[in-house]
Amino acid sequence: MRKLAMAAATVIAATGSTAQAADMGYYGSRTPYTVNQPLNAFSWAGPYLGGNLGYAFGNVTNNITKPSGFSGGVQGGYNWQSGNIVFGLEGDIQFSTANDTFASYKFSNPWFGTARGRVGYAMNDILLYATGGLAFGQLKGEYLLSSESHTSAGWTVGAGAEFAFAPKLSAKVEYLYGSLSTNNFFITGAPNGYNFGLIRAGINYHF
C-alpha cells in the first residue's frame, strides 16, 4: 500500500511539472503586442506609398485667368498611432494639366507638390484627418510669342478620409487648398501667384 501511494504521488508530481512547463513554453513563445492601438483594430502605424488622381481649380493673382485641370502623382509618408489618435508626415509630387487662356494671356501650373503634417482619429479601418504644411510648384505664363516660368513655395491646408479595404491597402479621398507665392512676371508687369483647390482620390500600400 505504501509503495502504491508513493507511485501515485510521483505520477501526480510529474504531471504537474509537465503541465507547468507546457504553459511556460506556450506563453513564453508568444510575440509581445507592441503596437499602441485598440486590440484587433487596423494599424495605421508605419510607412506607406501610393498614387492619386484629382482635379485642381484656381486663379492667378493680378490676372483674370483661372487655371484648372486634372492632376496625378504619387505620395508617401509615415504614421504613428497612439490609441485612436494617428499623426504623421506626408509628401507628394503632382503633374497637372491646369491652364486657362484669356485674350492673349495663358497661365498654367505644370506641376506642384506638398510636404505636410497629418493628425487624425481612427475608427478601426476608417481614418479621418486634417493636414497642412508646405506647397511648392511652377506657374507658367505666356503672352503672344513670349513665355515665362517661376517656381515658388507657399502653403496648403486640407482634410480627408481614408478607408482600409485590405490588410495592407487603403483608399482615400482628400481636399486641399493651396497658395503659391507671387513672382514678378515681365509679360504682365505685375506680381502673379496661384491659388488653387484640389480634390483627389488615391490608394496607399502600407508596409
N, C-alpha and C positions, 0 to 999 in steps of 0.2 A: 504493500500500500504506500509505504514511504517512497519507494522508487517511482511508483506511478505518479505521485504528487510532484516529485522533483522533475519528472519528464514533462508533465503538463506545464509547470512554471517556466521551464526552459523554452517550450514552444511558444508560449504567450509572450515572453520577453523578446524572442527572435522576431515574432510577427510585428510587435510594436516598433522595434528598431527599423525593420524593413519599411513599414508604413511611413515612419518619420523621415527616413532617407528619401523615399519616393516623393514626399511632399516638398522637401527641401530642393530636390532636383527639379521638380515642376515649377515652383515659384522662382527658384534661382535662375532658371533658363529664360524667364520672360524678359523681353526688351522693355526698359522703363518708358513710360509715356512722357515724352519730353515737350510736345507742342502745347503751348499755353492757350488752349481753346476749349469750348464746351465738348464734353465727351461725345464721340460718334458724329461730330459735326464736320463739314467740309473744311479743310485747312486752306486758308488763303495765303499763308506764310510761304516765303521763298521767292525765287526768281521766276520770271515769265517772259515770253516773247510772242509777238503776234503781228497781225496785219489788219488794216482797216480801209474802208471806203466811205466817202462822205460828200457833202455839198457845202460849199462856202459862199457867202454873200456879204458884200460890204460896200464901202465907199472910200473915195480918195479925198483927203482933206484939201481944201482950197481948189477943188476941181469938181466938175459936175459928174464925172464918170463914176459908175458903181460896178466894179468888177465882181463877177460871180461865176461859179462853175464847179465842176466835180473835182474831187481830190482823192488821193490814195497814197498809202505809205505803210510804214512799219513802226511798231512801238515795242518797248521793252522796259522792264522795271523790276523792283524788288519790294515785297511786302513784309511787314512784321505784324504779328497778331497777338493781342492780349485779351482773352475772353472774346467778347463780341466786337471789340474795337480793332480796326485794321488801319495801319498807316504805312506809307511807303513813298518811294520816289519813282517817277516815270519820265522817259524821254521818247520823242518821236520825230520822224522826218517825213515830210509830205511833198508830193508833186501835185501841182494844181493847174487847172485849166481856167481859173478865174480871170476874166478880162471884160472890158467894156470900151466902146468907142462912142465918142460924142464929137460931132463936127470933124475937125482934123486931128483930134487928140484920142489916143488909145492908151489905156493903162492896163497892166496885167500883173498878176502875182504868181510867177512861175513855180516857186517853192517856198516852203516855210517849215518851221519846226518849233517844238516846245521842250522845256525842261521844267517839270512840275513836282510839287509835293501833293500827296493824296491822304485824306483821312476819311474813314467811313465806318459804317455799322453793318456787321454781318449777321444775317439771319439764316444760319446754316449755309445753304448753297446760293443765297442771294446777298449781294453786297451793294449797298447804297453809299455813295461817296461824293465829297466835294473836292475840288482840285484847283490849284493856282500856282503861278510861277512866271518863268521867263518865256517870251516868244521872240523868235527871230526869223527873218526871211528877206526876200527880194521884191522890190517894187520896180517895175519897168515901165517907162513912159516913151511914147512915140508921137512925133508930130511931123507930118509930111514925110520927108525922107530922113529925118533925124530920129535917133533913139538914144535913150539914156537909162541906166540902171543904177540903183543904190541898194545896198544890203544894210539893214538896220535891226536893232533889238527893240524890244518892248515888253509887254506883259500880257498875261492871259488868266482868266478865271473861268470856272465852269462846274458842272455836276454831271453825274452819270449813274448808271445801274449796271451790274454785272451778274450773270447767272451761270453757275457751273452745271453743265449738262452731261459731263462725263468725268471720270476720276482725275484727268489731267487737262481738261478742256473747259473753257468758259467763253461765253458770248457777252458783248457789252454794247450799250448804246450811250452816247455821250454828247453833251452840248458844251462848246467852248466859245467864249467871246475874247477876242484878242485885238491888240493895237500895236502896230509897228510905228516907231517914232518918225518924225518928219525929216526930210533932207531937202536941201535947196536944189530944185531942178532948173537947169538952164533953159530947157524947152518951154517951161511955163513961167519962169521968172518968179516962182513962189515956192515956199516950203510945202512939200507934199508927203503925206503919210498914208497908211492904210489901216482902216478899222474894219473888222470883219466878225461875223458869226459863223460857226461851223457845227453842223450836225453830222455825226458819223456813227457807223456801226463796225464792230470788229470782233475778232476771235483771238484768244490767247491760249498758248500752251504753257502749262505750269510744270516746271522741272522738279 
